[in-house]
Amino acid sequence: MHAPDMWKISTGKGIKVAVVDSGVNPDTPSLQGQVLTGEIPKTASYGATKDYDGHGTTMAELIAGTGRGNGLKGLAPDSKIIPVRIAYGSLKDKAEKKLTQSAAAGIRAAADSGAEIINLSFGGAGSTPEEADAVKYALARGKLLFAATGNEGATNDFYRDFPAAFPGVVGVSAADESGTVTHFSQSGDYIDLASPGLNVPSWCDNSFKGYCDGRGTSQASAIASASAALIWSAHPTWTADQVLRTMIDTAGRSWDRNTPSKYLGYGLIRPRLVLEKPDIDPGPADADPVSPGQGGSSAAPAAPDSSAPPKSDPVAKGEEQGDGGGNTPWAIGGVVAGLIAIGGGIAAAIRSRRRGA
C-alpha cells in the first residue's frame, strides 16, 4: 500500500469514521485525542467508550491510530473516530446487554452522527427488517458503509453475511500479503472489495495489555474504511458514491470489471492509485457504482471461480462479529512496520495468482 507515500498526500484529516462495534477505548496511547466523545449520539451514549471485548478498539486503531506509545498506527492517522457500542455475543453481562443497543439502533445512531464513513466489522447469517431499514436510512444520509463479510469460509461457507449482504453496504473480504483470499474469508455474490486481513495486530482482550496476531474480515473492513477516509480527505467535495467508484476502478484485478470474483469482488483496494491522480474522474455524484448486473451486494451471482483456494485450512474460527485476534503476542515496537508492510505485494500478485477468480 506504500502508506508513507500516501501520507504525503493525505492522512485522513477532516474525515470522521463511526465504528459500530463493542465500544472504543479512547485511552490507549494510539487513540488519545482521536475519539470524538463529544459527538457520540445521545441514543448511543451508553458504554460507547467502554470496550467490553477489545474488538472495537482494534478497529478504531486500524483506522485512526497515531502509533504513539509504540501502539498501532492506522492507515488514516489524522481521521477521527465516533464510537457506537452494540451488543455482540461476547457481551455476557445481562444487565450490560440490556442497556446496550442493537445493531439496527447502532447503525441508525452512526447515521445521525457527523461521520462520513460507517465501519461495521460484525455480522452473521441472520438479518432483520430493522437492520435493513437502518442501512437504508444511513445510505439516504450519504454515508459510506463498509462491513466484514464473515470468517466461516473454511467450514461453513454457505450463507450470506449481514449487514455486508444488504444492498448498498460494501462487503469486504480478507486477503493475505500475496493477494490471495484467505481460507477463512467467506465468498459469495455480496463480496464487493478485498483488503488485507491476515496477520494484522489486534488487542488480545479488553485488558489492553498487549497485541496479538489477529485475522479476520473485520480487520479487512477497517482497513478499507481507512482507505476511503484517505481518499475522501483528499477530495472533500466528493460523495460516497464517488469515493467508492474510484476505489472500485483502481482495485487490483485480472478479471473483467463486470464479472466480479466471488472471493475478491472488484479486487484488492489500492487507494494510492486514487491519491496519485488528483484529476481522476470520480464519475457521477449520485449513481451507485455497485449496480445490479455488475456483481456485489445488489447483483446477480459472480462468474464461477475455477482457481478457488482449498477450504480445509484449520484456521481459528472467529465469533459472529469477526475474529478479534489469536493468542500470539506481538512485539509492540514492530506493529507499525507490520501494518505498513502488509499488502505491499498485492497489486502484482493478484494479476498472476487470481486469474479467473
VOGU-3710 file (C-alpha; in Angstrom, 3 decimals, decimal comma):
1> mhapdmwkis> 0,000/0,000/0,000  3,012/2,318/0,354  1,420/4,041/3,340  4,249/6,599/3,885  3,894/7,722/0,272  0,125/8,061/0,652  0,558/10,082/3,840  2,454/12,719/1,854  -0,833/13,350/0,045  -3,496/12,510/2,619
11> tgkgikvavv> -3,689/11,364/6,232  -7,469/11,362/6,526  -7,682/14,804/8,121  -11,202/16,171/8,367  -12,896/12,778/7,979  -14,858/11,065/10,732  -15,470/7,316/10,878  -18,210/5,821/13,038  -17,079/2,483/14,464  -20,168/0,416/15,273
21> dsgvnpdtps> -18,693/-2,281/17,451  -18,038/-3,426/21,008  -17,133/0,098/22,089  -13,881/2,026/21,737  -11,363/2,690/24,499  -10,211/6,296/23,944  -7,371/5,988/26,439  -4,987/3,662/24,606  -1,793/5,546/23,680  -2,634/5,275/19,996
31> lqgqvltgei> -6,176/6,649/20,332  -5,667/9,507/22,758  -7,191/12,583/21,120  -8,597/10,522/18,242  -12,012/9,617/19,645  -14,707/12,291/19,443  -16,541/11,503/22,653  -18,446/14,781/22,451  -20,024/13,755/19,139  -21,452/10,417/20,237
41> pktasygatk> -25,207/10,469/19,507  -27,258/10,577/22,691  -29,091/7,410/21,734  -25,744/5,579/21,627  -24,037/7,188/24,575  -24,228/4,261/26,980  -20,906/2,444/27,182  -19,565/3,848/23,903  -16,118/4,383/25,428  -16,175/1,143/27,436
51> dydghgttma> -14,999/-1,657/25,156  -16,102/-4,986/26,632  -14,224/-7,071/24,049  -11,206/-5,185/22,644  -12,545/-5,681/19,120  -13,911/-2,176/18,595  -10,750/-0,518/19,864  -8,684/-2,573/17,440  -10,864/-1,447/14,525  -10,552/2,175/15,630
61> eliagtgrgn> -6,769/1,915/15,833  -6,511/0,285/12,407  -8,372/3,296/11,054  -7,130/6,261/13,069  -4,414/5,097/15,464  -1,496/7,509/15,753  1,157/4,956/16,719  2,042/6,831/19,889  3,408/4,803/22,772  4,510/2,002/20,424
71> glkglapdsk> 0,845/1,409/19,626  -0,841/0,569/16,370  -0,700/3,200/13,650  -3,763/3,228/11,471  -3,925/3,822/7,750  -5,685/7,202/8,190  -3,953/8,552/11,319  -5,478/12,043/11,139  -9,064/10,870/10,762  -11,281/10,794/13,862
81> iipvriaygs> -13,443/8,097/15,427  -17,044/8,294/16,632  -17,711/5,169/18,742  -21,078/3,412/18,761  -21,430/0,353/21,001  -23,716/-2,563/20,149  -24,292/-5,915/21,840  -22,232/-8,828/20,493  -22,465/-12,411/21,633  -19,322/-11,882/23,702
91> lkdkaekklt> -21,191/-9,448/25,962  -22,229/-11,880/28,693  -23,367/-9,494/31,413  -27,178/-9,477/31,200  -27,545/-6,004/32,681  -24,974/-4,558/30,302  -26,560/-6,321/27,348  -29,958/-4,894/28,204  -28,542/-1,356/28,251  -26,510/-1,794/25,068
101> qsaaagiraa> -28,310/-1,142/21,817  -28,962/-3,471/18,916  -27,101/-3,454/15,624  -30,025/-1,719/13,917  -30,114/1,032/16,530  -26,340/1,366/16,328  -26,381/1,849/12,565  -29,079/4,489/12,899  -27,106/6,282/15,590  -23,998/6,271/13,395
111> adsgaeiinl> -26,074/7,649/10,527  -27,194/10,503/12,756  -23,612/11,371/13,678  -21,223/13,601/11,774  -19,320/10,627/10,376  -18,898/10,307/6,630  -17,945/6,622/6,860  -19,503/3,839/8,960  -17,445/0,730/9,714  -19,426/-2,425/10,502
121> sfggagstpe> -16,916/-5,103/11,478  -19,545/-7,594/12,596  -22,160/-9,850/11,093  -23,915/-13,162/10,902  -26,304/-15,290/8,885  -29,474/-13,628/10,112  -30,934/-10,277/9,148  -33,882/-8,275/10,381  -36,174/-5,715/8,765  -34,965/-3,221/11,375
131> eadavkyala> -31,355/-3,645/10,255  -32,329/-3,361/6,592  -34,220/-0,143/7,311  -31,292/1,227/9,324  -28,932/0,615/6,414  -31,325/2,368/4,021  -31,521/5,266/6,467  -27,743/5,593/6,587  -27,409/5,425/2,806  -30,080/8,090/2,395
141> rgkllfaatg> -27,961/10,347/4,604  -24,990/9,984/2,280  -22,905/7,645/4,429  -20,394/5,148/3,028  -20,758/1,778/4,772  -18,103/-0,959/4,889  -18,775/-4,335/6,511  -16,989/-7,597/7,277  -18,138/-10,490/5,090  -17,567/-13,303/7,603
151> negatndfyr> -14,866/-15,694/8,780  -16,524/-19,072/8,273  -15,148/-19,769/4,793  -13,112/-22,768/5,948  -16,092/-24,664/7,344  -19,480/-23,069/6,739  -19,171/-21,074/3,547  -22,812/-21,439/2,594  -24,610/-18,316/3,811  -24,540/-14,606/3,101
161> dfpaafpgvv> -23,267/-12,496/5,967  -25,281/-9,478/7,120  -25,049/-6,481/7,242  -22,434/-6,924/4,468  -25,034/-8,510/2,161  -27,508/-5,638/2,395  -27,728/-3,617/-0,844  -25,584/-0,510/-0,598  -23,185/-1,894/2,020  -19,649/-2,537/0,752
171> gvsaadesgt> -18,799/-6,134/1,679  -15,056/-6,570/2,299  -13,301/-9,947/2,176  -9,837/-10,655/3,584  -6,673/-11,226/1,541  -3,183/-12,267/2,559  0,030/-10,467/1,636  0,273/-12,328/-1,681  -3,103/-11,057/-2,835  -4,880/-14,391/-2,356
181> vthfsqsgdy> -8,161/-14,645/-0,497  -7,659/-16,111/2,980  -9,065/-19,550/3,763  -11,399/-18,242/6,433  -12,884/-15,442/4,327  -16,406/-16,202/3,138  -17,338/-15,950/-0,517  -20,427/-15,062/-2,474  -22,122/-12,525/-4,653  -22,110/-9,976/-1,816
191> idlaspglnv> -18,314/-9,510/-1,880  -17,513/-6,064/-3,277  -13,855/-5,432/-2,440  -10,947/-7,155/-0,680  -8,448/-5,801/1,819  -5,575/-7,098/3,990  -6,954/-9,319/6,746  -4,259/-11,771/7,816  -1,522/-11,250/10,430  -2,980/-7,890/11,418
201> pswcdnsfkg> -2,186/-6,899/15,024  -5,203/-6,729/17,322  -5,731/-6,150/21,025  -5,718/-9,534/22,738  -8,680/-8,688/25,001  -10,310/-5,861/26,904  -7,451/-5,593/29,390  -5,471/-3,712/26,693  -2,163/-5,083/27,903  -0,833/-6,276/24,565
211> ycdgrgtsqa> -1,466/-7,016/20,927  -1,972/-10,456/19,437  -1,743/-11,780/15,902  -5,203/-11,046/14,539  -7,037/-12,156/11,434  -10,458/-11,577/10,011  -12,690/-9,770/7,583  -13,272/-7,363/10,472  -9,735/-6,089/10,081  -10,125/-6,012/6,308
221> saiasasaal> -13,229/-3,848/6,628  -11,482/-1,401/8,954  -8,540/-1,007/6,562  -10,987/-0,412/3,702  -12,747/2,255/5,787  -9,399/3,918/6,453  -8,580/3,832/2,746  -11,849/5,595/1,984  -11,010/8,194/4,637  -7,705/8,962/2,888
231> iwsahptwta> -9,481/9,433/-0,429  -12,362/11,496/0,936  -9,948/13,757/2,817  -8,091/14,484/-0,423  -11,398/15,101/-2,251  -13,760/16,590/0,351  -16,380/17,646/-2,212  -16,941/14,100/-3,443  -19,921/11,982/-2,457  -19,864/8,463/-1,020
241> dqvlrtmidt> -20,641/7,068/-4,487  -17,661/8,870/-5,991  -15,249/7,711/-3,296  -16,399/4,121/-3,730  -16,302/4,297/-7,524  -12,644/5,331/-7,542  -11,836/2,509/-5,116  -13,519/0,036/-7,465  -11,939/1,490/-10,604  -8,413/1,258/-9,162
251> agrswdrntp> -8,782/-2,094/-7,403  -6,235/-4,762/-8,361  -7,828/-7,477/-10,508  -7,143/-9,536/-13,621  -10,793/-10,244/-14,453  -13,401/-8,129/-16,180  -14,921/-5,406/-14,026  -18,425/-6,557/-14,871  -17,848/-10,123/-13,621  -16,601/-9,682/-10,050
261> skylgyglir> -14,893/-12,522/-8,218  -16,988/-14,188/-5,548  -13,843/-14,188/-3,397  -12,329/-10,741/-4,018  -15,193/-8,814/-5,608  -13,903/-5,997/-7,774  -10,394/-6,637/-6,458  -7,862/-5,560/-3,846  -8,137/-1,968/-2,676  -5,328/0,319/-3,877
271> prlvlekpdi> -6,076/3,808/-2,529  -2,627/5,012/-3,550  -3,668/4,870/-7,207  -6,508/7,282/-6,454  -4,388/9,667/-4,424  -1,627/9,811/-7,024  -4,091/11,088/-9,638  -5,525/14,392/-8,395  -7,518/14,773/-11,628  -9,021/11,262/-11,518
281> dpgpadadpv> -12,625/11,146/-12,760  -14,920/10,083/-9,893  -17,975/9,765/-12,124  -21,472/10,975/-11,262  -22,180/12,088/-7,723  -25,428/10,194/-7,237  -25,060/6,903/-9,128  -24,365/3,707/-7,174  -21,163/2,161/-8,612  -22,273/-1,289/-7,424
291> spgqggssaa> -25,382/-1,625/-9,558  -27,470/-4,676/-10,475  -25,777/-6,765/-13,133  -22,281/-5,736/-12,031  -21,838/-8,029/-9,038  -21,606/-7,034/-5,409  -24,244/-6,742/-2,735  -27,152/-5,944/-5,039  -26,201/-8,020/-8,044  -26,563/-11,355/-9,735
301> paapdssapp> -24,029/-14,075/-8,778  -20,475/-13,575/-9,984  -18,784/-15,813/-12,530  -17,513/-19,226/-11,327  -14,089/-19,251/-9,665  -12,017/-22,096/-11,038  -8,951/-21,136/-9,015  -10,637/-21,109/-5,637  -8,294/-21,937/-2,744  -8,912/-25,056/-0,663
311> ksdpvakgee> -11,198/-24,530/2,309  -9,671/-27,064/4,687  -7,054/-24,886/6,369  -7,532/-25,269/10,143  -7,748/-21,587/10,973  -9,160/-20,332/14,232  -12,845/-19,642/13,869  -13,929/-16,167/14,936  -17,056/-15,217/16,770  -20,104/-13,984/14,937
321> qgdgggntpw> -18,884/-10,397/14,893  -15,463/-11,257/13,471  -12,159/-12,644/14,661  -10,697/-10,395/17,324  -7,279/-12,000/17,353  -5,318/-15,094/18,172  -3,128/-15,877/21,132  0,302/-14,997/19,760  1,619/-11,808/21,409  3,147/-9,191/19,096
331> aiggvvagli> 6,359/-7,346/19,761  4,743/-3,951/20,275  7,545/-1,970/18,651  7,030/-3,823/15,378  3,324/-3,205/14,989  3,590/-0,021/12,931  6,008/-1,552/10,464  3,762/-4,582/10,113  0,757/-2,551/9,063  2,758/-0,522/6,568
341> aigggiaaai> 4,257/-3,639/5,027  1,091/-5,695/4,692  -0,329/-5,622/1,210  2,951/-4,446/-0,311  2,915/-7,164/-2,959  -0,815/-7,343/-3,557  -1,036/-5,385/-6,810  1,443/-7,560/-8,661  0,494/-10,861/-7,070  -3,181/-10,603/-7,829
351> rsrrrga> -2,517/-10,476/-11,559  -0,564/-13,719/-11,518  -2,305/-15,723/-8,790  -6,009/-14,931/-9,070  -6,658/-15,078/-12,822  -10,167/-16,316/-13,452  -11,262/-15,708/-9,845
//
